[in-house]
Amino acid sequence: MTWAITARSTLQDGLYRLFKRYGIFRNVQTWGMVTNKQGQIRLRPGIKHNSNSRFYSPQKLIDPTGRRLILVVSDCVSDIWRNGKAFSLLESWGKQNIVAIVQILPERLWLRTALSLGAMVQLDCLQPKVPNRNLFVREVWLGSDNNLQTGIKIPIFSLEPELIETWSEMVVGKGTIGAGGFVFSSSLIQEQKQIVKNTETEKLTSQERVYHFEMSSSEIAKKLAKLLSAAPVINLPIVRLIQKNFLSESQQVHVAEVFLGNILKPQSLITPDTNSDEVQYQFIDEEIRDILLKDSPRKNSQEIITVISQDFANRLGKSLQEFLALLKKPDELEKLKTEKNVADLDIKYFATVTTKVLKRLGGAYARFAEEIEKSQDEIPGNTATSKDVNLDNLESFEFTAKVATIVKLKTILLVEDEQNVIQEVSENLSSQYGITVRGTDSINEVIELAELGEIDLILINHLLPNSRYQNRQVDGLEIVSILKGNSKISPSLPIVGFSLDNVADEFIENGADSFYSKRELLDSKDYQKFVDYLQEIFNRALENTSSKLGKNYGIAIGINQYNHLPSLRYAVRDAEVIKNYLEQRNFSKVDLLVDETSVKVKEFLADKFEQPFLSTEDNLWFFFSGHRCNCSSLLYGQISYYSRTVESDRLSNRLEGKFRFRPRTLSF
């Protein structure tokens, strides 16, 4: 288990510092346990791997005087434990020394490790400081009691105060109840050869694996496994990402439950030198993923795809939309992956799992999945499509409409006068789909929330007897007209009529985007159909918005040198950084001017705008770094601030967080 390697190293280092600090022992050493090519256990000094380290025989740790304590920090899940070699080594150490296992997993997971090969017992001794071979079995808690007194007796504890205290009291002869541990058969190695052989021939079905996992795992671990079923990539960083965003109450022990649950396997060999964050996992059988995915909330599946895609997009220096678009252009994505050294992105596998998850969501998600699938089928020997892969040939943000479906509907404003309806809709959408529903019948509150841009979609009832606007009563149809006529509210905000009455045509005539029968929802309770419908309306609004986006251009000016002002150090650098940043964001063109005179800048701008090149949908990003000046006087022509698009806002937010300056969006 690679996830435990980091924990083991950290724990071992902590114990080392603890023993050194308190001076309990005259000499404190740390050793790593590894295997050579012949499968023999060898020791090397220290915790971390050093290419110059010498390897030693395990017998080096034996102290004939019996004055040595050997603590083995492990999760007991690797091959040397399962084939019995590690237990045989501990037996040889325990003939003359005190030996114990510090188990980094909690006790409820011990029987999922190689410890299950032995009997769980209570150990004790008749005198203090005796080696393990002189311990005796006081009580058998679990397992066979045959030949226990002659077996390999090993105290085992996790770092819980009461367990440590019980064990230490037994060691010094002051305890009255002994200490917990396991006893293993002396003929364990021979037995394990047969067990391993039998295991290879006896294969559980996927259904059986999932059943055994769910029967023996905590609720949080089961939730984590279902979340991972939607992940196109499974490694420890991705697991932590999912924990942070979707299961914050989960802890390392729940990760251990999943990884020890016999449903996942590493894609490569794991050694003590392996960086645990770099190990990739997959389900033992893809059918296991399918089974778990069926029980996983659809909303989580879509969000996980988005979060993981965003993570890879950041590492590749791309936006989320660009990354998703590149999934349909795998040759270009493979090239970018190599350039950015993103080794854990298996493009083919990522695309396969992503399409599986998106198809399950249906609708526009499924259509986008089919596009990805088709592009993957065209990879082998297909040079005809490679010329279309170059992003320079794409219009800025042209792919946004294609992938807008990946944005999840999160907040709905329900304009309704019946509190029981608000409560029912809110509870169902929140608990099942993670959608926040805010309810009100106040037109003023509706306008305020819509102007703030805090709402993804508005549902409006027809009859609202308590709703008043400008000293008169208004119904849902009038509210639609009021909202659509408000210039401060985004025209792309979708509005859906929601009424017991059959007034769909009336809502559409007043400007609503669609209509959904409240009677049908309350009678059928089919909230899945309801959410799918609203998501489609939301997707359509995003697609309509993104299709109106024009091209993006940039001008970056940086001036360090001045005739009558002190020189600057970073202005030119900042301008160069912004130029590179915008070019990476697929801007159609970015001009750079550095250390130019004001005359040169004016001449450039005059020449630039002599023939207008911006359409009404295009955006110009202007950046100036230097001593404060009236930028309007630098520019040729009248300048007015432009109402930023959604994408421009996002880019603005990124830049404000990353650099010292604030970008401005201007139109001419």
Residue pairs with C-beta under 8 A, 6 or more apart in sequence:
1 75
1 77
1 78
1 256
1 259
1 260
1 270
2 236
2 266
2 270
2 274
2 276
2 279
3 236
3 252
3 255
3 256
3 259
3 276
4 74
4 75
4 77
4 104
4 105
4 256
4 276
5 270
5 272
5 274
5 276
6 276
6 277
7 75
7 104
7 252
8 73
8 74
8 75
8 104
9 47
9 48
11 73
11 102
11 104
11 159
12 30
12 47
12 73
13 30
13 47
15 71
15 73
15 102
16 28
16 30
16 47
19 25
19 28
20 28
25 69
29 45
30 45
30 46
30 47
31 43
31 44
31 45
31 46
31 61
32 43
32 44
32 45
32 46
32 47
32 48
32 49
32 272
33 41
33 42
33 43
33 58
33 72
33 74
33 80
33 86
33 272
34 41
34 42
34 43
34 44
34 55
34 271
34 272
34 273
35 41
35 42
35 79
35 80
36 42
36 55
39 85
41 58
41 80
41 85
41 86
41 89
42 55
42 56
42 57
42 58
43 55
43 56
43 57
43 58
43 60
43 61
44 50
44 53
44 54
44 55
44 56
45 53
45 54
45 56
46 53
49 272
49 273
58 89
58 92
58 93
59 92
61 68
61 70
61 93
61 97
62 68
62 92
62 93
62 95
62 96
62 97
63 96
63 97
64 96
66 96
66 97
66 98
66 129
66 131
68 97
68 98
69 97
69 98
69 99
69 100
69 171
70 93
70 97
70 98
70 99
70 100
71 99
71 100
71 101
71 102
72 86
72 90
72 99
72 100
72 101
72 102
73 101
73 102
73 104
74 81
74 86
74 101
74 102
74 103
74 104
75 103
75 104
75 105
75 113
75 256
76 86
76 101
76 103
76 105
76 110
76 113
76 114
76 115
77 112
77 113
77 114
77 260
78 270
80 86
81 87
81 113
81 114
82 114
82 117
82 192
82 196
83 189
83 192
83 193
83 196
84 117
84 184
84 188
84 189
84 191
84 192
85 189
86 114
87 114
87 117
87 118
87 152
87 154
87 184
87 188
88 152
88 188
88 189
90 99
90 101
90 132
90 152
90 154
91 132
91 152
91 186
93 99
93 132
94 131
94 132
94 133
94 152
94 153
94 154
95 131
95 132
95 133
96 131
97 131
97 132
98 129
98 130
98 131
98 132
98 171
99 131
99 132
99 154
99 155
100 154
100 155
100 156
100 157
100 167
100 181
101 154
101 155
101 156
101 157
102 157
102 158
102 159
103 110
103 113
103 115
103 156
103 157
103 158
104 158
105 113
105 158
105 253
105 256
105 260
106 158
106 253
106 256
107 158
109 253
109 256
109 257
109 260
110 116
110 120
110 156
111 120
111 142
112 216
112 257
112 260
112 261
113 260
115 156
115 182
117 184
117 188
117 192
118 143
118 151
118 152
118 182
118 183
118 184
118 185
119 140
119 141
119 142
119 143
119 144
119 145
119 148
119 151
119 182
119 183
120 140
120 141
120 142
120 143
120 180
120 181
120 182
121 137
121 138
121 139
121 140
121 141
121 143
121 148
121 153
121 180
121 181
121 182
121 183
122 137
122 138
122 139
122 140
122 141
122 177
122 178
122 179
122 180
122 181
123 135
123 136
123 137
123 138
123 153
123 155
123 170
123 178
123 179
123 180
123 181
124 135
124 136
124 138
124 170
124 175
124 177
124 178
124 179
125 134
125 135
125 136
125 170
125 171
125 173
125 178
126 134
126 136
127 173
128 171
128 172
128 173
128 174
129 171
129 172
129 173
132 152
132 153
132 154
132 155
133 153
135 153
135 155
135 181
136 149
136 153
137 145
137 148
137 149
137 153
137 183
138 177
138 178
139 178
140 148
141 180
143 183
147 185
148 183
150 186
151 183
151 184
151 185
151 186
152 183
152 184
152 185
152 186
152 188
153 181
153 183
154 181
154 182
154 183
154 184
155 167
155 170
155 179
155 180
155 181
156 180
156 181
156 182
157 163
157 164
157 166
157 167
157 179
157 180
163 179
163 180
166 175
166 177
166 178
166 179
166 180
167 179
167 180
169 175
169 176
169 179
170 178
170 179
185 191
204 212
204 262
206 284
206 285
206 287
206 288
206 291
207 287
207 291
209 262
209 263
209 284
209 285
209 288
210 263
210 288
210 291
210 292
212 261
212 262
213 222
213 225
213 261
213 262
213 263
214 222
216 261
217 225
217 257
217 258
217 261
218 254
218 257
220 247
220 249
220 250
220 254
221 250
221 254
221 257
221 258
221 261
223 247
223 250
224 239
224 242
224 243
224 247
224 250
224 254
224 255
224 257
224 258
225 258
225 261
225 263
225 292
226 292
226 293
226 295
226 296
226 300
227 242
227 246
227 247
227 296
227 300
227 304
228 234
228 239
228 242
228 258
228 264
228 292
229 283
229 288
229 289
229 290
229 292
229 293
229 296
230 293
230 296
230 300
230 301
230 304
230 305
230 357
231 238
231 242
231 304
231 308
231 353
232 305
232 308
232 349
232 350
232 351
232 352
232 353
232 354
232 357
233 280
233 308
233 312
233 344
233 345
233 346
233 349
233 350
234 264
234 280
234 281
234 282
235 277
235 278
235 279
235 280
235 281
235 344
236 255
236 276
236 277
236 279
237 277
237 311
238 308
238 311
239 255
241 307
241 308
241 311
242 304
242 307
243 250
243 255
245 303
245 307
246 300
246 303
246 304
247 254
258 264
259 281
262 284
263 283
263 284
263 288
263 292
264 281
264 282
264 283
264 284
265 281
265 282
265 283
265 284
266 279
266 280
266 281
267 279
267 280
267 281
267 282
268 279
268 280
270 279
278 343
278 344
280 344
280 346
282 349
283 289
289 353
289 356
290 356
293 301
293 356
293 357
293 360
297 432
297 433
297 434
298 360
298 361
298 433
299 408
299 432
299 433
299 434
299 435
300 434
301 357
301 360
301 361
302 357
302 358
302 361
302 365
302 406
302 408
303 408
303 434
304 357
305 354
305 357
305 358
305 406
306 320
306 406
306 407
306 408
309 320
309 323
309 324
309 354
309 406
310 320
310 323
312 323
312 342
312 345
312 350
313 319
313 320
313 322
313 323
315 340
315 342
316 323
316 336
316 337
316 340
316 342
317 340
317 584
318 326
318 336
318 584
319 585
319 650
320 403
320 406
321 397
321 399
321 400
321 403
322 391
322 399
322 585
322 586
323 333
324 399
324 402
324 403
324 406
325 394
325 399
325 402
325 403
326 332
326 333
326 336
327 333
327 347
327 350
327 351
327 354
327 372
327 375
328 371
328 372
328 374
328 375
328 402
329 375
329 385
329 388
329 389
330 347
330 348
330 351
330 375
330 376
330 379
331 379
331 385
331 386
331 389
332 389
332 390
332 391
333 347
334 347
337 345
337 347
348 376
348 379
351 372
351 373
351 375
351 376
352 376
354 369
354 372
355 369
355 370
355 372
355 373
356 369
358 365
358 366
358 368
358 369
358 372
359 365
359 366
359 369
359 370
362 532
363 405
363 532
363 535
363 536
363 539
364 405
364 536
364 539
365 405
365 406
367 405
368 402
368 403
368 405
368 406
371 402
375 385
378 385
391 586
394 586
395 551
395 588
396 549
396 550
396 551
396 552
396 586
396 587
396 588
397 546
397 549
397 552
397 586
397 647
400 542
400 546
400 549
400 647
401 542
401 543
401 546
401 547
404 539
404 542
404 543
404 546
405 539
405 542
407 538
407 539
407 542
408 535
409 435
409 456
409 457
409 531
409 534
409 535
409 538
410 434
410 435
410 436
410 456
411 435
411 436
411 437
411 438
411 454
411 455
411 456
411 457
412 429
412 435
412 436
412 437
412 438
412 455
412 456
412 457
412 458
412 459
412 534
413 437
413 438
413 439
413 440
413 446
413 449
413 450
413 455
413 457
413 458
413 459
414 421
414 422
414 425
414 426
414 437
414 438
414 439
414 440
414 459
414 498
415 439
415 440
415 441
415 446
415 458
415 459
415 460
415 461
415 464
415 467
415 476
415 479
416 422
416 439
416 440
416 441
416 459
416 461
416 464
416 498
417 441
417 461
417 463
417 464
417 465
417 466
417 467
418 461
419 439
421 518
421 522
422 437
422 439
423 439
424 522
425 437
425 439
425 521
426 437
426 439
428 527
429 435
429 436
429 437
429 527
429 531
430 436
430 437
432 527
432 528
432 531
433 527
433 531
435 531
438 449
438 455
440 446
441 464
441 466
441 467
442 467
443 467
443 468
443 469
443 474
443 479
443 482
444 469
446 458
446 479
446 483
447 482
447 483
447 486
447 489
449 455
450 458
450 483
450 486
450 489
450 490
450 493
451 486
451 488
451 489
453 490
455 493
456 494
456 538
457 493
457 494
457 495
457 496
457 534
457 537
457 538
457 541
458 483
458 493
458 494
458 495
458 496
459 496
459 498
459 516
459 534
460 476
460 479
460 480
460 495
460 496
460 497
460 498
460 507
460 512
461 476
461 498
461 499
461 518
462 475
462 476
462 477
462 497
462 499
462 500
462 501
462 503
462 506
462 507
463 475
463 476
463 499
463 501
464 474
464 475
464 476
464 479
465 473
467 473
467 474
467 475
467 479
468 474
469 478
469 479
469 482
474 482
476 497
476 498
476 499
476 507
477 503
477 506
477 507
477 510
478 510
480 495
480 497
480 507
480 510
480 511
480 512
481 510
481 511
483 489
483 493
483 495
483 511
484 491
484 495
484 510
484 511
492 541
492 542
492 544
492 545
493 541
494 513
494 514
494 537
494 538
494 540
494 541
495 511
495 512
495 513
496 512
496 513
496 514
496 515
496 516
496 534
496 537
497 503
497 504
497 506
497 507
497 508
497 512
497 514
497 515
497 516
498 515
498 516
498 518
499 507
499 515
499 517
499 518
500 517
500 518
500 519
502 517
503 515
504 515
507 514
507 515
508 514
508 515
513 537
513 540
513 541
514 533
514 537
516 530
516 533
516 534
520 526
521 527
521 530
545 645
545 646
546 646
546 647
548 617
549 617
549 645
549 647
550 614
550 615
550 616
550 617
550 618
550 619
551 588
551 615
551 617
551 618
551 619
552 582
552 585
552 586
552 587
552 588
552 618
552 619
552 620
552 621
552 648
553 587
553 588
553 589
553 590
553 613
553 614
553 618
553 619
553 620
553 621
554 578
554 579
554 582
554 587
554 589
554 590
554 591
554 620
554 621
554 622
554 623
555 590
555 591
555 593
555 605
555 608
555 620
555 621
555 622
555 623
556 575
556 576
556 578
556 579
556 582
556 590
556 591
556 592
556 593
556 623
556 625
557 575
557 592
557 593
557 594
557 596
557 601
557 623
557 624
557 625
557 626
558 571
558 572
558 573
558 574
558 575
558 576
558 592
558 593
558 594
558 595
558 624
558 625
558 626
559 568
559 571
559 572
559 594
559 595
559 596
559 625
559 626
559 627
560 567
560 568
560 569
560 570
560 571
560 572
560 594
560 595
560 626
561 567
561 595
562 568
562 626
562 627
565 627
568 626
568 627
570 625
571 625
571 626
572 594
572 595
572 625
574 623
574 625
574 659
574 660
574 661
575 592
575 593
575 594
575 623
575 625
576 592
576 594
577 659
578 623
578 625
578 655
578 659
578 661
578 663
579 590
579 592
581 655
581 658
582 590
582 621
583 590
585 651
587 621
591 604
591 608
593 600
593 601
593 604
596 604
598 634
601 634
602 634
602 636
605 634
605 635
605 636
606 636
608 636
609 636
609 637
609 668
612 668
614 620
614 667
614 668
618 667
619 642
619 644
619 645
619 648
619 665
619 667
620 642
620 665
620 666
620 667
620 668
621 648
621 651
621 663
621 664
621 665
621 666
622 631
622 635
622 663
622 664
622 665
622 666
623 661
623 663
623 664
624 631
624 634
625 661
631 639
631 664
632 639
637 668
638 668
639 666
639 668
640 666
640 667
641 664
641 665
641 666
642 665
642 666
642 667
644 652
644 665
648 665
651 663
652 662
652 663
652 665
655 661
655 662
655 663
656 662
656 663
